[in-house]
Amino acid sequence: MKTIISLTSYPPRINIVSQTIVSLLAQKPEPDLVILHLAESEFPNKKIPKNLTDIVKKNKKFQIRWTKDIKSYKKLIPT
């Protein structure tokens, strides 16, 4: 069985969500995948902090997925 962690964030919290991502990736047992869903409309030009893009580059178990803004449901429905 795979363990997939799905979460979302929004502009006021985007600068601190990396701390959560790092913590989730370090937990035991390790998750198979951590997905951060972001609404395209909330992040023009898909501009996000460098620390998030660095985590994507360094860890294959972390993905950022862009979706329509369906509020809290964006962490459930696309996954």
trRosetta pair geometry for C-beta under 8 A, 3 or more apart (Angstrom, degrees):
i j d omega theta_ij theta_ji phi_ij phi_ji
2 32 4.3 -68 -158 33 91 160
2 33 7.1 17 172 11 119 103
3 29 7.1 131 7 97 155 106
3 30 8.0 160 65 113 129 43
3 31 4.6 -115 109 -134 106 68
3 32 5.2 136 54 4 63 89
3 33 7.7 174 96 33 55 64
4 31 6.8 106 -111 -178 20 110
4 32 6.2 -47 -70 67 65 99
4 33 4.7 -7 -119 67 82 103
4 34 7.8 171 -163 -84 54 29
4 35 6.7 11 -179 -1 100 111
4 79 6.6 159 133 -171 134 122
5 24 5.5 -142 93 -171 165 135
5 31 4.9 -51 -8 -130 108 163
5 33 7.2 -169 31 98 65 55
5 34 4.7 -11 67 -114 106 74
5 35 7.1 174 89 25 54 66
6 34 8.0 179 -76 -159 32 46
6 35 4.9 -10 -112 65 73 105
6 37 6.7 26 -173 -16 93 112
6 75 4.7 144 137 -180 99 83
6 76 6.8 134 106 -82 143 39
6 79 4.3 -54 -95 -73 153 154
7 17 7.8 179 117 -158 127 117
7 20 7.2 -100 107 130 169 136
7 34 7.6 -10 16 -172 103 88
7 35 7.4 158 28 85 58 58
7 36 5.9 -23 75 -110 85 64
7 37 7.2 -171 95 22 33 81
7 75 5.5 -6 -139 -130 17 134
8 36 7.1 126 -109 -165 30 61
8 37 4.7 -39 -96 70 87 92
8 38 7.1 151 -151 -82 74 42
8 39 7.9 43 -162 -27 118 86
8 72 6.9 -171 42 -133 145 44
8 74 5.3 95 -99 82 140 103
8 75 4.2 -114 -27 -57 102 107
9 13 5.0 -129 -160 91 99 107
9 14 5.3 126 133 -91 128 64
9 17 4.4 -49 -88 -75 155 152
9 36 6.4 -10 4 -165 107 109
9 38 6.5 -23 58 -96 82 88
10 13 6.0 62 57 32 63 98
10 14 7.0 -103 107 -46 21 91
10 39 7.3 10 -108 24 83 113
10 42 5.7 -85 -144 -174 79 158
11 14 5.6 -33 -132 -7 31 119
11 42 5.6 -144 -33 172 98 103
11 43 7.1 170 -78 -78 90 75
13 16 5.8 -73 -167 51 67 97
13 17 5.7 81 137 -52 91 97
14 17 5.8 -40 -140 7 34 119
14 38 7.9 54 -109 -118 116 125
14 43 7.5 120 -97 -91 157 118
14 48 6.3 -125 -178 -142 129 84
14 49 6.2 160 138 -9 96 107
14 52 7.6 -53 -180 -35 89 145
15 18 7.9 -46 173 6 32 103
15 49 5.7 115 -112 -56 61 147
16 19 5.6 -27 -180 16 71 116
16 20 7.5 70 133 -13 74 96
17 20 5.3 -50 -162 35 54 115
17 21 6.3 57 143 -24 76 102
17 36 6.8 106 148 -133 136 137
17 52 7.2 25 83 -87 103 118
18 21 5.3 -51 -146 35 38 116
18 22 6.3 40 156 -20 69 103
18 49 6.9 -92 -36 87 127 131
18 51 4.4 -16 -95 121 168 120
18 52 5.5 -126 -82 -72 103 70
18 55 6.3 -180 -141 -28 97 139
19 22 6.0 -53 -148 35 29 110
19 23 6.4 29 153 -17 62 109
20 23 5.7 -59 -150 38 30 112
20 24 6.2 30 154 -19 66 107
21 24 5.8 -56 -148 36 29 110
21 25 6.3 24 157 -15 64 109
21 34 6.2 140 -144 132 79 145
21 36 6.7 -37 -90 -55 121 128
21 52 7.3 106 9 -120 162 78
21 55 5.7 60 123 169 139 168
21 62 6.1 64 -173 -131 118 136
22 25 5.9 -59 -147 39 28 109
22 26 6.3 20 157 -15 64 114
22 55 7.0 -118 -71 -110 79 131
23 26 5.9 -67 -147 40 28 107
23 27 6.8 44 155 -45 63 96
24 27 6.0 -38 -154 1 33 116
24 31 6.4 -11 162 5 93 137
24 34 5.1 116 115 -110 131 142
25 30 7.2 17 -172 -146 50 94
25 31 7.1 -84 -107 40 45 102
25 34 6.0 -90 -71 -3 83 146
25 55 7.8 -169 -19 -165 156 116
25 59 6.0 -16 -143 -166 152 160
25 61 6.2 137 -128 88 101 121
25 62 6.3 -42 -79 -58 130 114
27 30 6.8 145 80 -103 61 43
27 31 7.1 47 63 -22 107 89
30 61 7.3 -54 165 -145 111 172
31 34 5.5 92 86 -57 142 84
31 61 6.6 136 91 171 83 126
32 61 6.8 -153 159 -138 29 107
33 61 5.6 -143 -106 -164 42 71
33 62 7.8 158 -161 -83 57 27
33 63 6.8 -6 -168 8 103 110
34 61 6.1 59 12 137 85 86
34 62 4.9 -16 68 -107 102 73
34 63 7.4 167 86 26 53 65
35 62 7.9 168 -83 -156 33 48
35 63 5.1 -15 -112 69 74 99
35 64 7.8 145 -162 -102 59 21
35 65 5.7 3 -171 1 108 117
35 75 8.0 151 98 -147 99 73
35 79 6.0 159 69 -103 151 105
36 52 7.4 -90 66 -153 162 122
36 62 7.4 18 -5 -172 103 91
36 63 7.2 -170 28 94 70 50
36 64 5.0 -26 71 -110 101 70
36 65 7.3 164 80 24 47 69
37 65 5.2 -27 -105 72 69 97
37 66 7.9 142 -157 -104 61 13
37 67 5.3 -7 -167 13 105 129
37 74 4.6 -172 133 139 135 97
37 75 5.1 -166 33 -91 130 57
37 78 6.0 141 -115 52 134 133
37 79 7.5 -96 -52 -49 129 94
38 42 6.8 -123 179 67 84 111
38 43 5.6 5 158 4 126 140
38 46 7.9 113 97 -136 133 75
38 48 7.1 -95 -90 -82 174 131
38 64 6.3 -1 5 -171 116 101
38 65 7.4 159 24 80 69 45
38 66 5.9 -34 73 -107 85 61
38 67 7.2 143 72 28 36 78
39 42 4.3 72 76 7 104 109
39 43 7.1 137 80 7 58 88
39 66 7.8 77 -158 -160 12 66
39 67 6.2 -55 -102 79 52 73
39 68 6.7 5 -139 156 86 23
39 69 3.6 52 -149 -86 141 82
39 70 7.9 176 -101 12 112 50
39 74 6.2 -112 -70 -79 87 170
40 43 6.7 -86 -147 56 28 82
40 46 7.1 -35 -130 -77 75 83
40 66 5.0 66 -71 -179 91 109
40 67 7.0 -160 -17 72 89 22
40 68 6.8 -31 25 -95 105 39
40 69 7.4 -117 44 -37 64 83
41 68 7.4 39 -11 -153 110 55
41 69 4.8 -66 42 -22 121 126
42 69 6.3 115 -27 -91 101 123
43 46 5.7 55 119 -123 111 31
43 47 5.9 -158 180 52 90 59
43 48 6.1 3 -156 -66 145 83
44 47 6.5 -1 80 16 62 108
46 66 6.4 -55 -108 -89 113 139
48 52 5.0 -56 138 63 122 140
48 53 6.5 140 84 -42 103 93
48 64 7.1 -137 20 -148 169 162
49 52 5.2 97 71 2 81 100
49 53 7.6 -158 102 1 46 86
50 53 5.6 -59 -149 42 42 107
50 54 6.0 48 152 -26 72 105
51 54 5.5 -50 -146 33 32 117
51 55 6.7 37 154 -22 62 100
52 55 5.8 -50 -152 30 34 110
52 56 6.7 36 150 -19 64 102
52 64 6.6 69 160 -68 117 138
53 56 5.5 -48 -151 33 39 116
53 57 6.5 39 151 -19 66 104
54 57 5.7 -56 -150 37 33 111
54 58 6.2 16 158 -9 67 114
55 58 6.0 -67 -142 46 29 102
55 59 5.6 -25 177 27 70 115
55 62 5.3 -40 140 93 102 160
56 59 7.2 -78 -122 55 15 75
56 62 5.8 -118 -97 102 52 101
56 63 7.0 76 -126 -117 98 33
56 64 6.0 -57 -82 -3 133 103
59 62 4.6 51 95 11 112 109
65 78 6.1 -178 126 131 141 143
67 70 7.1 -61 137 14 117 99
67 74 4.9 160 88 -151 139 110
67 78 5.0 -111 -96 -47 141 151
68 74 7.4 -156 77 -102 53 113
69 74 6.9 -53 -138 -55 33 140
70 73 4.4 -62 126 72 109 109
70 74 4.9 142 55 -60 85 82
70 77 6.5 -14 84 29 152 142
71 74 6.8 165 72 -8 23 96
72 75 6.6 -46 -179 22 55 105
72 76 7.7 31 137 -1 72 109
73 76 5.5 -71 -158 46 55 106
73 77 5.1 33 159 -14 95 115
74 77 6.7 -49 -112 41 28 99
74 78 6.3 11 -166 3 61 115
75 78 8.0 -55 -129 42 11 94
75 79 6.8 10 167 -19 46 126
76 79 6.2 -76 -156 33 22 110
